[in-house]
Amino acid sequence: MKDAVIMKAVPLPSPDDTSTAWQGIPFSANTSRPGGLNKPQVMVLIAASVLIHGVIWWTMQTAQPAVPEVAPQVPEMTIELTSPTPPTPE
């Protein structure tokens, strides 16, 4: 690509266009309180956290079945020679 095409400025919309686009949605102030949990919600969160941590702890504490020790099975090795053996030196 040419630099003229890459560096081409994007035209900004006119202020009149943006004001008419949002006229159908009335403004309402944000009335939510961040971090505003009431006491029952806090108790439910604490109970869920204790339950999840208890399940994780119990899962980690349960004994895993012992893995039986089995001697490794080594397969029998065969050597295939592609050329005859050289004569023995005297």
N, C-alpha and C positions, 0 to 999 in steps of 0.2 A: 504494500500500500504506500501511497505517497504521504508525506508528512502533512500536506495540506488537508488531506481527508482525515487523518488521525487527530490533528490538532483543531479541528473545526469546533467552534463554540456552539453549545446548545442554547437556543433562544429561550429566554425566560418567559413564562406566561404573564400576560398583563394582569394588573391587580383587579381589574373588573371581572375577569374570568374566574378567579379564585373566590371572589365574594359571592358570585351567583351559584357556584357549585355546592355550597354548604347551607343554602338558605332553607332547605327542606328539613334540616335537623336542628331542633331547638337546643340552645345551650342550657345545660344543667350543671351545677357545681358538684364537685366530687365530695361526697359526704362520708366516705368510708374512712375508718380509722386504722392505720397500719398497726398491726400487732395487737389489735383489740380483741383478745379472746376472753370469753367469759369463763367462769369457774368450771362448769360441767365440761366444756370443750377441753380445758387444760387437764382435767381428770381423765378424760377418755384418751388423750394423747399420752399421758403418763402410763396408764394401764396398758395401752397398745405397745409402748416402748418396753415396759417390763416383761410383757408376754413374749415379744419377739426376742429380747435378750435371753430370757429363760429358755426358750426353744433352742436357740443357738448354743447356749451353754450345755443343755442336756444332750444335744446332738454331738457336741465335741467330747463329752464325758463318757458316752456309751462305749463299751469295749468293742473294738473291731475284732472280727474273727481272725484267729491266728493263721497266718499263711503257712501251710505245711512245708517243711524243708525237703526238697526233692533234689537228689544228686543230678547234676547236669548230664544230659545224654549227649555224648560225643559220637557223631556218626563215624563209621569206619571209613578211613581214607584210602583211596586208590590212586595210584600215580600212573598216568598213561604217558608213555614216551613216544614222541613222534619220529624220532630217529634212532637207529641202533646205537648201542653203547660203543664207545671207542675201545680199541684194543688196549689191554693192560700194558703199561710200560715195563720193560725188563731191565 
